[in-house]
């Protein structure tokens, strides 16, 4: 009697632990953690940390926020994702696209950006708990590509004013383009020279890193081979940390010129020192003239951004996680990833962070450095916290031109012009949502995404309403439905049957080949009942062939008068021939 009870308790305990591991993936790898993994995670975390700090400062500029907000947003993800994430490679933090979206919604107002992070996190976590990750499937690839290309152009061109050292340029894209060219005579020589130099160095180091990946030369001399490997590793490390090195070098140059009384560069300026306080995000705001804006008014001002930003954050992060999971031969849980990013944004809002997501560039660095577990993110977060605690005074001298160069190099690969040629070759109609998304994103980023999704949805509905119908003449007309049959397609099917069979002289019998039809609804049943009546009045046949069992069951239950079906088209044609002989 006791043994089955013990078995039940053991099974229940195992089930509980399995459920706990599903919600806390850290329990899957932590018991197996070893010294080798620790070494690789430390190296990867350090490398990513040195990439994260300059990028976070730069992306805060894109979001229109003080630079310290970039660092506030860059450390919570490492801690949360270690507990909840299912990818060893993904790093969460500020990105170019999320920074642009944040600016488009809150207009560079810090308190509202922090509240936006809380609300986006709540939406994302709720979607994870309700298992709504499938909704991301309704954003098509052309929409994603159109948005990312437009975002890259918008972000990249938005940094040209910092390369030129221009002041007073509006943030709206078209006005920004006009005033950037209009104010070129006001460009500061120091910023231009430094910006171009930083861009050149970043591009050169990037090409050096790329060339190392294709260098397969081997040497017979062991000492020479070891020396070569060391030098390649050194160059690869320098190229990987290129953002940090360029920003540090530019800051030293700016400090040197300022020390000699020649402030020729536009620098970041005063930043808030120390770690951010841990407190709930503000639920109201005060305008410059002292007017208090309530929580409801702030949320109303967010508008469609409250739908677009959570979706784009999830889409970007999950796409990155899936790409690196496939590359490194492991699997992720999409809904668990939703939960991880949602909790990160919720907790981030308590340390003054704006919305974050997965970063492709930093994730690539993480993977290439050989990270073994999500614990590498803890090291990255510690480096960001140390920067906030001790290095904030040094950030005063970071030239804006160097941060602009970092951003331009980060977003340039997102402009994928080759995808246009691919869509043209494969399916030209996919260019329509791509172009709509691309062009509308220059007006308002969220409008571009909404417009692209609307066009993709319209194309999807059109395909559902106009299924392919292949018509062949075998004495009777054989009509093969190329896809499923649902209520939007009933009018089109009825039109084809009437024009080609019932209105012909004399009327023709029809064999309806339904082997692609897997579901059927009441509207279709109603239309079929009317068609069967029309065929009977004209004394010709409508025969159904190759029906799937589930569809046949529904049609039999509908008790259609004159309903006939067979398992093959040939039998259906024979039935029609026998009918003619009887007549």
C-alpha positions as CSV (number, residue, x, y, z in Angstrom):
1,X,0.0,0.0,0.0
2,X,2.9,2.4,0.8
3,X,4.8,1.9,-2.4
4,X,2.2,3.4,-4.8
5,X,1.8,6.3,-2.4
6,X,5.6,6.9,-2.4
7,X,5.5,6.7,-6.2
8,X,2.7,9.3,-6.4
9,X,4.5,11.6,-4.0
10,X,7.7,11.2,-6.0
11,X,6.0,11.9,-9.3
12,X,4.2,14.9,-7.8
13,X,7.5,16.3,-6.5
14,X,9.2,15.7,-9.8
15,X,6.4,17.4,-11.6
16,X,6.6,20.4,-9.2
17,X,10.4,20.6,-9.8
18,X,9.9,20.4,-13.5
19,X,7.4,23.2,-13.4
20,X,9.8,25.3,-11.3
21,X,12.6,24.7,-13.8
22,X,10.3,25.8,-16.6
23,X,9.7,29.1,-14.8
24,X,13.3,29.4,-13.6
25,X,15.6,28.1,-16.3
26,X,18.6,28.8,-14.1
27,X,17.8,25.6,-12.3
28,X,18.5,23.6,-15.4
29,X,22.2,24.7,-15.8
30,X,23.3,25.9,-12.3
31,X,23.7,22.5,-10.8
32,X,26.2,21.6,-13.6
33,X,28.1,24.8,-13.5
34,X,31.9,24.4,-13.5
35,X,35.2,26.3,-13.5
36,X,35.6,26.2,-17.3
37,X,32.2,27.8,-17.7
38,X,33.0,30.4,-15.1
39,X,36.2,31.4,-17.0
40,X,34.4,31.7,-20.4
41,X,31.5,33.6,-18.8
42,X,33.9,36.1,-17.1
43,X,35.7,36.7,-20.4
44,X,32.5,37.1,-22.4
45,X,30.8,39.3,-19.7
46,X,33.9,41.6,-19.6
47,X,34.1,41.9,-23.4
48,X,30.3,42.6,-23.7
49,X,30.5,45.1,-20.8
50,X,33.2,47.1,-22.6
51,X,30.9,47.2,-25.6
52,X,27.8,48.0,-23.6
53,X,29.0,51.1,-21.8
54,X,29.7,53.3,-24.8
55,X,26.7,51.9,-26.7
56,X,24.4,52.6,-23.8
57,X,25.6,56.2,-23.6
58,X,25.1,56.6,-27.3
59,X,21.6,55.1,-27.4
60,X,20.4,57.4,-24.6
61,X,21.3,60.2,-27.1
62,X,19.0,58.6,-29.7
63,X,16.2,58.3,-27.1
64,X,16.7,62.1,-26.3
65,X,17.5,61.3,-22.7
66,X,20.6,62.3,-20.5
67,X,23.4,59.8,-21.2
68,X,23.2,58.3,-17.7
69,X,19.8,56.8,-18.6
70,X,21.5,54.6,-21.1
71,X,23.5,53.0,-18.3
72,X,20.5,52.9,-16.0
73,X,18.8,50.8,-18.7
74,X,21.8,48.5,-19.3
75,X,22.3,46.5,-16.1
76,X,19.0,45.1,-14.9
77,X,18.7,42.8,-17.9
78,X,21.9,40.9,-17.0
79,X,20.6,39.9,-13.6
80,X,17.0,39.1,-14.6
81,X,17.9,37.2,-17.8
82,X,20.3,35.0,-15.8
83,X,17.3,33.8,-13.8
84,X,14.6,33.7,-16.5
85,X,16.3,33.5,-19.9
86,X,16.5,30.3,-22.0
87,X,19.3,31.5,-24.4
88,X,23.0,31.5,-23.3
89,X,23.8,34.2,-25.8
90,X,21.2,36.9,-25.5
91,X,22.0,40.2,-23.8
92,X,19.2,42.6,-22.9
93,X,19.7,46.4,-22.8
94,X,19.1,49.6,-24.8
95,X,19.1,49.3,-28.5
96,X,19.0,51.7,-31.4
97,X,15.5,50.7,-32.5
98,X,13.9,50.8,-29.0
99,X,15.6,54.1,-28.3
100,X,14.1,55.6,-31.5
101,X,10.7,54.2,-30.6
102,X,11.0,55.5,-27.1
103,X,11.9,59.0,-28.4
104,X,8.9,58.9,-30.8
105,X,6.5,58.2,-28.0
106,X,7.9,60.3,-25.0
107,X,9.9,62.9,-26.8
108,X,12.9,62.7,-24.6
109,X,11.1,63.2,-21.2
110,X,12.9,61.0,-18.6
111,X,10.0,60.5,-16.2
112,X,7.6,59.4,-19.0
113,X,10.3,57.1,-20.5
114,X,10.6,55.3,-17.1
115,X,6.8,54.9,-16.8
116,X,6.7,53.6,-20.4
117,X,9.2,50.9,-19.4
118,X,6.9,49.8,-16.5
119,X,3.8,49.7,-18.7
120,X,5.6,47.9,-21.6
121,X,7.0,45.3,-19.1
122,X,3.5,44.7,-17.7
123,X,2.1,44.1,-21.2
124,X,4.9,41.8,-22.1
125,X,4.7,39.8,-18.9
126,X,0.9,39.5,-19.3
127,X,1.4,38.2,-22.8
128,X,3.8,35.6,-21.6
129,X,1.5,34.4,-18.8
130,X,-1.4,34.2,-21.3
131,X,0.8,32.4,-23.9
132,X,0.2,35.1,-26.5
133,X,3.6,34.8,-28.2
134,X,1.8,33.6,-31.4
135,X,0.6,37.1,-32.0
136,X,4.1,38.0,-33.2
137,X,3.5,35.7,-36.2
138,X,1.2,38.3,-37.7
139,X,4.1,40.8,-38.2
140,X,5.5,39.7,-41.6
141,X,9.2,39.7,-42.6
142,X,8.7,42.5,-45.2
143,X,7.2,44.7,-42.4
144,X,10.1,44.0,-40.1
145,X,12.7,44.7,-42.8
146,X,10.9,47.9,-43.9
147,X,10.9,49.1,-40.4
148,X,14.5,48.2,-39.6
149,X,15.8,49.8,-42.8
150,X,13.9,53.0,-42.2
151,X,14.9,53.1,-38.5
152,X,18.6,52.7,-39.5
153,X,18.3,55.6,-41.9
154,X,16.5,57.7,-39.4
155,X,18.9,56.9,-36.5
156,X,22.0,57.2,-38.7
157,X,21.1,60.5,-40.3
158,X,20.0,61.8,-36.9
159,X,23.7,61.5,-35.8
160,X,25.1,63.6,-38.7
161,X,24.3,66.8,-36.8
162,X,26.5,65.5,-33.9
163,X,29.3,64.6,-36.3
164,X,29.1,68.2,-37.7
165,X,28.7,69.8,-34.2
166,X,25.4,71.5,-35.2
167,X,23.0,72.9,-32.6
168,X,19.2,73.6,-32.8
169,X,18.4,70.9,-35.4
170,X,14.8,69.6,-35.0
171,X,14.2,65.9,-34.3
172,X,11.4,65.4,-36.9
173,X,13.1,63.5,-39.8
174,X,12.2,65.7,-42.7
175,X,12.9,68.9,-40.8
176,X,16.1,67.3,-39.5
177,X,17.3,66.6,-43.1
178,X,16.5,70.2,-44.2
179,X,18.1,72.0,-41.2
180,X,21.2,69.7,-41.3
181,X,22.0,70.8,-44.8
182,X,20.9,74.3,-44.1
183,X,23.2,74.7,-41.1
184,X,26.3,73.0,-42.7
185,X,28.2,76.4,-42.8
186,X,27.9,76.4,-39.0
187,X,29.7,73.1,-38.6
188,X,32.5,72.9,-36.0
189,X,35.8,71.8,-37.5
190,X,36.9,70.0,-34.4
191,X,33.8,67.9,-34.3
192,X,33.9,67.1,-38.0
193,X,37.6,66.0,-37.9
194,X,37.1,63.9,-34.7
195,X,33.8,62.4,-36.0
196,X,35.3,61.4,-39.3
197,X,38.4,60.0,-37.6
198,X,36.3,57.9,-35.2
199,X,34.2,56.6,-38.1
200,X,37.3,55.6,-40.0
201,X,38.9,53.8,-37.0
202,X,35.6,51.9,-36.3
203,X,35.3,50.8,-39.9
204,X,38.9,49.8,-40.1
205,X,38.7,47.7,-36.9
206,X,35.5,46.1,-38.1
207,X,37.1,45.1,-41.4
208,X,40.1,43.7,-39.5
209,X,37.8,41.6,-37.3
210,X,35.9,40.3,-40.4
211,X,39.2,39.4,-42.2
212,X,40.4,37.4,-39.2
213,X,37.4,35.1,-39.5
214,X,38.4,34.1,-43.1
215,X,42.2,33.8,-42.4
216,X,42.9,30.1,-42.3
217,X,46.7,30.1,-42.9
218,X,48.6,27.6,-40.9
219,X,52.3,27.4,-40.1
220,X,54.6,24.4,-39.8
221,X,56.6,26.2,-37.2
222,X,55.0,25.7,-33.7
223,X,56.5,28.9,-32.3
224,X,55.5,30.9,-35.3
225,X,52.0,29.4,-35.2
226,X,51.7,30.2,-31.5
227,X,52.8,33.8,-32.1
228,X,50.4,34.1,-35.0
229,X,47.5,32.8,-32.9
230,X,48.4,35.3,-30.1
231,X,48.6,38.2,-32.4
232,X,45.3,37.3,-34.1
233,X,43.6,36.9,-30.8
234,X,45.0,40.3,-29.7
235,X,43.8,42.0,-32.8
236,X,40.4,40.3,-32.5
237,X,40.0,41.5,-28.9
238,X,40.9,45.0,-29.8
239,X,38.5,45.0,-32.7
240,X,35.7,43.6,-30.5
241,X,36.3,46.4,-27.9
242,X,36.5,49.0,-30.7
243,X,33.6,51.1,-29.4
244,X,35.1,51.4,-25.9
245,X,38.6,52.1,-27.2
246,X,37.5,54.8,-29.7
247,X,35.3,56.6,-27.1
248,X,38.1,56.5,-24.5
249,X,40.6,57.8,-27.0
250,X,38.3,60.6,-28.1
251,X,37.6,61.5,-24.5
252,X,41.3,61.8,-23.7
253,X,41.8,64.0,-26.8
254,X,38.8,66.2,-25.7
255,X,40.1,66.4,-22.1
256,X,43.6,67.4,-23.4
257,X,42.3,70.2,-25.6
258,X,40.0,71.5,-22.8
259,X,42.9,71.4,-20.3
260,X,44.9,73.8,-22.6
261,X,41.9,76.1,-22.9
262,X,40.8,75.1,-26.3
263,X,37.3,73.5,-26.1
264,X,37.0,72.7,-29.8
265,X,34.8,69.6,-29.3
266,X,31.1,69.4,-28.3
267,X,31.2,67.1,-25.2
268,X,28.5,65.3,-23.3
269,X,28.7,67.6,-20.3
270,X,27.4,67.2,-16.8
271,X,25.9,63.8,-15.9
272,X,24.3,62.6,-12.7
273,X,26.8,60.8,-10.6
274,X,26.3,57.5,-8.7
275,X,23.8,54.6,-8.9
276,X,20.1,55.3,-9.6
277,X,17.8,55.2,-6.5
278,X,15.5,52.1,-6.3
279,X,12.0,53.5,-6.3
280,X,8.7,53.1,-8.1
281,X,8.4,54.9,-11.4
282,X,6.5,58.2,-11.3
283,X,2.8,58.0,-12.1
284,X,2.5,61.7,-12.9
285,X,4.6,64.4,-14.4
286,X,5.1,68.2,-14.1
287,X,5.6,70.4,-17.2
288,X,8.0,73.3,-17.4
289,X,5.3,75.8,-16.5
290,X,4.3,73.8,-13.3
291,X,1.2,72.0,-14.7
292,X,0.7,68.5,-13.2
293,X,0.0,65.9,-15.8
294,X,-2.0,62.9,-14.4
295,X,-1.3,59.2,-15.0
296,X,-4.3,58.9,-17.4
297,X,-3.2,61.9,-19.5
298,X,0.3,60.4,-19.8
299,X,-1.0,57.0,-20.9
300,X,-3.3,58.7,-23.3
301,X,-0.3,60.6,-24.7
302,X,1.5,57.3,-25.3
303,X,-1.2,56.4,-27.8
304,X,-0.3,53.5,-30.1
305,X,3.2,53.4,-28.7
306,X,1.9,51.2,-25.9
307,X,1.1,48.6,-28.5
308,X,4.0,49.0,-30.8
309,X,6.9,49.2,-28.3
310,X,6.1,46.0,-26.4
311,X,5.5,44.1,-29.7
312,X,8.7,45.4,-31.3
313,X,10.7,44.6,-28.2
314,X,9.5,41.1,-28.1
315,X,9.9,40.6,-31.8
316,X,13.5,41.9,-31.8
317,X,14.5,39.8,-28.7
318,X,12.9,36.6,-29.8
319,X,14.2,36.8,-33.4
320,X,17.8,37.2,-32.0
321,X,17.3,34.4,-29.5
322,X,16.0,32.0,-32.2
323,X,18.8,32.9,-34.6
324,X,21.6,32.2,-32.1
325,X,19.8,29.1,-30.7
326,X,19.8,27.7,-34.2
327,X,23.4,28.7,-34.8
328,X,24.6,27.1,-31.5
329,X,22.3,24.0,-31.6
330,X,20.0,24.6,-28.6
331,X,16.3,25.5,-28.2
332,X,14.6,28.4,-26.6
333,X,11.1,28.8,-25.1
334,X,9.5,31.9,-26.7
335,X,6.9,32.5,-24.0
336,X,9.7,32.3,-21.3
337,X,11.7,34.8,-23.3
338,X,8.6,37.1,-23.2
339,X,8.5,36.7,-19.5
340,X,12.2,37.5,-19.1
341,X,12.0,40.7,-21.1
342,X,8.8,41.7,-19.4
343,X,10.2,41.3,-15.9
344,X,13.4,43.1,-17.0
345,X,11.4,46.2,-18.1
346,X,9.2,46.1,-15.0
347,X,12.2,45.9,-12.6
348,X,14.2,48.3,-14.8
349,X,11.5,51.0,-14.3
350,X,12.4,50.9,-10.6
351,X,16.0,52.0,-11.4
352,X,15.0,54.7,-14.0
353,X,15.5,52.6,-17.1
354,X,13.6,53.1,-20.4
355,X,12.3,50.1,-22.4
356,X,15.0,47.6,-23.5
357,X,15.2,44.5,-25.6
358,X,17.7,42.0,-27.0
359,X,20.7,43.5,-28.7
360,X,21.9,41.7,-31.9
361,X,25.4,43.3,-31.9
362,X,26.2,42.6,-28.2
363,X,24.6,39.1,-28.5
364,X,26.9,38.4,-31.4
365,X,29.9,39.5,-29.3
366,X,28.7,37.4,-26.4
367,X,28.4,34.3,-28.6
368,X,31.7,34.8,-30.5
369,X,33.6,35.2,-27.2
370,X,32.4,31.7,-26.1
371,X,29.9,32.4,-23.4
372,X,28.6,29.2,-21.8
373,X,25.6,30.3,-19.7
374,X,23.4,33.4,-19.2
375,X,25.6,34.2,-16.1
376,X,27.9,36.2,-18.4
377,X,25.2,38.9,-18.2
378,X,25.9,39.3,-14.5
379,X,29.5,40.3,-15.3
380,X,28.3,42.8,-17.9
381,X,25.9,44.3,-15.4
382,X,28.6,44.6,-12.8
383,X,30.8,46.6,-15.2
384,X,27.9,48.9,-16.0
385,X,27.3,49.5,-12.3
386,X,31.0,50.1,-11.6
387,X,30.9,52.7,-14.5
388,X,27.9,54.4,-12.8
389,X,29.5,54.4,-9.4
390,X,33.0,55.6,-10.3
391,X,33.3,56.8,-13.9
392,X,30.5,59.3,-14.3
393,X,32.7,62.4,-13.9
394,X,34.9,61.1,-16.7
395,X,31.9,60.9,-19.0
396,X,31.8,64.8,-19.0
397,X,34.5,64.8,-21.7
398,X,33.1,62.2,-24.1
399,X,32.7,64.0,-27.4
400,X,29.2,63.7,-29.0
401,X,30.9,63.1,-32.3
402,X,32.5,59.9,-31.0
403,X,29.2,58.6,-29.7
404,X,27.6,59.5,-33.1
405,X,30.2,57.5,-34.9
406,X,29.5,54.5,-32.6
407,X,25.7,54.7,-33.4
408,X,26.2,55.1,-37.2
409,X,28.5,52.0,-37.3
410,X,26.0,50.1,-35.2
411,X,23.0,50.8,-37.4
412,X,24.6,50.7,-40.8
413,X,24.3,46.9,-41.2
414,X,20.6,47.2,-40.6
415,X,20.1,48.8,-44.1
416,X,19.7,45.6,-46.0
417,X,19.2,46.7,-49.6
418,X,19.7,43.2,-50.9
419,X,16.4,42.0,-49.4
420,X,14.5,44.2,-52.0
421,X,16.0,42.2,-54.8
422,X,15.2,38.9,-53.1
423,X,11.6,39.9,-52.6
424,X,11.3,41.0,-56.2
425,X,12.5,37.6,-57.4
426,X,10.5,35.5,-55.0
427,X,7.1,37.4,-54.6
428,X,6.8,41.0,-55.9
429,X,3.7,41.6,-53.9
430,X,5.7,41.4,-50.7
431,X,7.4,44.7,-51.7
432,X,4.1,46.5,-51.0
433,X,4.1,46.1,-47.2
434,X,7.8,46.7,-47.2
435,X,7.5,50.0,-49.1
436,X,4.5,51.2,-47.0
437,X,6.3,50.4,-43.8
438,X,9.6,52.0,-45.0
439,X,8.0,55.3,-46.2
440,X,5.5,55.7,-43.3
441,X,8.3,55.1,-40.7
442,X,9.9,58.4,-41.8
443,X,6.6,60.2,-40.8
444,X,6.1,58.4,-37.5
445,X,7.9,55.1,-36.6
446,X,4.8,53.5,-35.0
447,X,2.6,54.5,-38.0
448,X,5.0,52.7,-40.3
449,X,4.6,49.4,-38.4
450,X,0.9,49.8,-38.1
451,X,0.6,50.6,-41.8
452,X,2.8,47.7,-42.8
453,X,0.8,45.3,-40.7
454,X,-2.5,46.6,-42.1
455,X,-1.3,46.1,-45.7
456,X,0.0,42.6,-44.9
457,X,-3.3,41.8,-43.3
458,X,-5.2,43.0,-46.3
459,X,-3.0,40.8,-48.6
460,X,-3.7,37.9,-46.3
461,X,-7.4,38.5,-46.4
462,X,-7.4,38.9,-50.1
463,X,-5.7,35.5,-50.5
464,X,-8.4,34.0,-48.2
465,X,-11.2,35.6,-50.2
466,X,-9.7,34.7,-53.6
467,X,-8.4,31.1,-53.4
468,X,-6.9,29.5,-56.5
469,X,-9.4,27.4,-58.4
470,X,-8.0,25.2,-61.1
471,X,-10.7,24.4,-63.7
472,X,-10.3,21.4,-66.1
473,X,-12.8,20.0,-68.6
474,X,-13.4,16.2,-68.5
475,X,-17.0,16.2,-69.9
476,X,-17.9,17.6,-66.5
477,X,-16.0,20.6,-65.1
478,X,-13.5,19.6,-62.4
479,X,-12.8,22.5,-60.0
480,X,-9.8,21.9,-57.7
481,X,-9.6,24.3,-54.8
482,X,-5.9,25.3,-54.3
483,X,-6.3,26.2,-50.6
484,X,-8.8,26.1,-47.8
485,X,-12.4,27.2,-48.0
486,X,-13.8,29.8,-45.5
487,X,-16.5,32.4,-45.5
488,X,-14.6,35.2,-47.3
489,X,-14.2,32.8,-50.3
490,X,-17.8,31.7,-50.7
491,X,-18.9,34.6,-53.0
492,X,-15.9,34.0,-55.3
493,X,-16.4,30.3,-55.5
494,X,-20.1,30.8,-56.2
495,X,-19.3,33.3,-58.9
496,X,-16.9,30.9,-60.7
497,X,-19.4,28.0,-60.5
498,X,-22.2,30.2,-61.9
499,X,-20.3,31.7,-64.7
500,X,-18.6,28.6,-65.9
501,X,-21.2,25.9,-65.2
502,X,-24.7,27.1,-64.3
503,X,-24.9,29.9,-66.9
504,X,-23.3,27.9,-69.7
505,X,-25.4,26.7,-72.5
506,X,-26.2,23.9,-71.8
507,X,-25.5,23.9,-68.0
508,X,-22.5,21.8,-67.0
509,X,-22.1,19.3,-64.1
510,X,-19.2,20.1,-61.7
511,X,-16.9,17.9,-59.6
512,X,-15.6,19.9,-56.7
513,X,-12.2,18.6,-55.6
514,X,-11.9,19.4,-51.9
515,X,-8.7,17.6,-50.8
516,X,-7.1,20.9,-49.7
517,X,-10.1,21.9,-47.6
518,X,-9.6,21.1,-43.9
519,X,-12.3,23.3,-42.2
520,X,-15.6,24.6,-43.2
521,X,-18.0,27.1,-41.6
522,X,-21.7,27.9,-41.6
523,X,-21.5,30.6,-44.3
524,X,-20.0,28.0,-46.7
525,X,-22.6,25.4,-45.8
526,X,-25.4,28.0,-46.5
527,X,-23.8,28.8,-49.9
528,X,-23.4,25.1,-50.8
529,X,-27.1,24.5,-50.0
530,X,-28.1,27.2,-52.5
531,X,-25.7,25.9,-55.1
532,X,-27.1,22.4,-54.8
533,X,-30.6,23.7,-55.3
534,X,-29.5,25.6,-58.4
535,X,-27.9,22.5,-59.9
536,X,-31.0,20.5,-59.2
537,X,-33.2,23.1,-61.0
538,X,-31.0,22.9,-64.1
539,X,-30.8,19.0,-63.9
540,X,-27.1,18.8,-63.6
541,X,-24.8,17.4,-60.9
542,X,-22.6,19.0,-58.2
543,X,-20.4,16.2,-56.8
544,X,-17.9,16.5,-54.0
545,X,-14.7,14.4,-54.1
546,X,-11.7,13.7,-51.8
547,X,-13.3,15.2,-48.8
548,X,-11.3,15.1,-45.6
549,X,-13.1,13.2,-42.7
550,X,-13.6,16.2,-40.5
551,X,-15.2,18.2,-43.4
552,X,-17.3,15.2,-44.6
553,X,-18.7,14.8,-41.0
554,X,-19.8,18.5,-41.0
555,X,-21.4,18.3,-44.4
556,X,-23.3,15.1,-43.5
557,X,-24.5,16.7,-40.3
558,X,-25.8,19.7,-42.3
559,X,-28.2,17.4,-44.2
560,X,-27.8,19.0,-47.6
561,X,-30.4,18.0,-50.2
562,X,-28.8,16.4,-53.2
563,X,-25.4,16.1,-51.5
564,X,-23.2,13.5,-53.3
565,X,-19.6,12.7,-52.6
566,X,-16.9,10.2,-53.6
567,X,-13.3,9.4,-52.7
568,X,-11.9,10.1,-56.2
569,X,-12.4,12.5,-59.0
570,X,-12.6,9.6,-61.5
571,X,-15.6,8.0,-59.7
572,X,-17.3,11.4,-59.6
573,X,-16.9,11.8,-63.4
574,X,-18.3,8.3,-63.8
575,X,-21.3,9.3,-61.7
576,X,-21.9,12.3,-64.0
577,X,-21.6,10.0,-67.1
578,X,-24.1,7.5,-65.7
579,X,-26.5,10.4,-65.0
580,X,-26.3,11.5,-68.6
581,X,-27.1,8.0,-69.8
582,X,-30.1,7.8,-67.6
583,X,-31.4,11.1,-69.1
